Amino acid sequence: MRSEQMKRRSSSFSNKSQHLKWRRNLFALLLIGLCCFFTLLIFEAQYTRIKLFASLYRSNAPPLPHYPKIAFLFIARNRLPLDIVWDAFFQGDQDNRFSIFVHSRPGFLFNKATTKSVYFLDRQLNDSIQVDWGGSSMIDAERILLRHALEDPNNERFLFLSDSCLPLYNFSYTYDYIMSTSTSFVDSFSDTKEGRYNPKMHPVIPVHNWRKGSQWAVLTRKHADVVVRDDSVFPMFQLHCKRKSLPEFWRDHPLPAEGWKEHNCIPDEHYVQTLLAQEGLEGEITRRGVTHTSWDIKSSKIRERQGWHPVTYKLADATPSLIQSIKDIDNINYETEYRREWCTSKGKPAPCFLFARKFTRPAALRLLNMSVLGVVSQARSESSEE
């Protein structure tokens, strides 16, 4: 009897002990849960306070500097043979003041196998077209480049460059020169000698608006937009500036000495200039270009340099005196308009040209190694010497 009572007491005590233990565990869990809950509340309050302080700081902090950019628009056959020179040039910018767009043949990619400059990686346009020299497809390529570049609202100048073009000065000087004026730089003059104007263009394009000049222009955003939106002048060039076909068996006969007569009007040398004149915008442009090309080749004794194509500078031509002679040019004479343009920048006399063409890769690399181009900024050259 006593043993049964003792068993019942022991069992009761054990149940009470387990019950107390369970209550203690439950209390501990509730306590831990409350601690976690209040900790989360504290963290949330701290996070909200930090966000508030950060918001107040951003609202009171001075805005980050905004720099308008120059869009460098390269028209290339395939790769860019002078990419190393341009790589040194772009390294002179530390403030993200440029963007790069390249129109190359359809399907060509700028990757580590086709360019040695990181600035050109994947910069090709995916909707490029096949460009035929002497036809309106060159204008098409320019309009495609502009359309892409205009998508970036920070691009305020649009600079056309060929694959054989190189810079003559460092980035900072070039940037300040171009951005110091609100005008476009467009080589433009009345074309009264060569008769490239097609009378069938009248009355859409009257002859008094017909202009000629280099295609390597620098356009403001307003003028770039005018080119892209044009739906009247461009169709006239497409219709009336077609390249004439060569005669049958032309390989058996020498080409005419005056090769330009084999074409109608060379659209790339007339379109932008004529369009801006047609739109009444000539008062908003500086009527000279900033890219030098040598056309004085009649006196050349080298047969391959005779004709109406610009001079191509080869390795033997790449000398400091050549570059200096281009940099020394301070005026341009336009005979058909009896006009001489004295070149200025910021209201002071300045060199006319920031770029020059046409250079082979060996010639450009030789000039870069000679340090005569000045493409590396002063600040970078001093730091490298240290």
C-alpha angles and dihedrals in degrees: 000000000000092000091054091051090050090050091050091049091048091049092048091049091049092051091049090049092051091046091052091047091051091049090049091050091047091049090048091051091048090048092050090047092051090048091051091047094051090044090055090048090052092048091048091051091049091047091049090049092049091050090050093050091046091050091049090048093051092049092050098037117098112259118258112263113268117211123191110232137226114225109217106209112195122194107199138169093219123318127008106253093193096051093122091059091049090047090060090046096052092047086070091073120082099167104064093251099151144052129198131220125174127196108200133156114301112279097017113132129202103220136138090285095054104036135035094202123084089209091072100044110126091350094126120113114246093211098052121143136215107270119212116196114243095023137096091259088087089061089048090055091050092050091049090052092049093047092056094043093050090061088076106073091202093064106099102160127045117203123191116211135175125225090251096052124108134188120250098199139032123277098259094053091045093048094049092046094053097039095045091082132051091219134091119245106232124161099224136161139149111277105217103143114055099046097226092144111106111216088213087074089071130133094018090053111023116206093245088066094050110118138176133201147115118314091219095095135154111226131194117230091258093054093043088055090050090055094049094047096045112123101161111046097040094056089055090056091048091051102040106025101066121148112252116239119245118250121261114279090014091155089067093057132055116253117251115273090234095057095175089075088070089071136057111227111328098237098208091060094051113025107081093038093049093044093054091047090048090052092050093244101125090106087065097055137074099232097223134072130236097219118087122219125174114225096162095107106124091096093051114120091203108095095211090058094053118099134054101302118105120261117272111215112220133191095281091051094053102102135138089244091059093053092044092051089056093046090050094061107110102166141036125211119214105196098187091059098033085236130140119195114209106202120235140169123197088356094303132103110273141167113280099224134059096172137031138199158230106035130154119226094254091050093049094047091049091053091047092051090049089055090226096125095066091214093140112081120243092242093054094046092051092049091049091053090054 
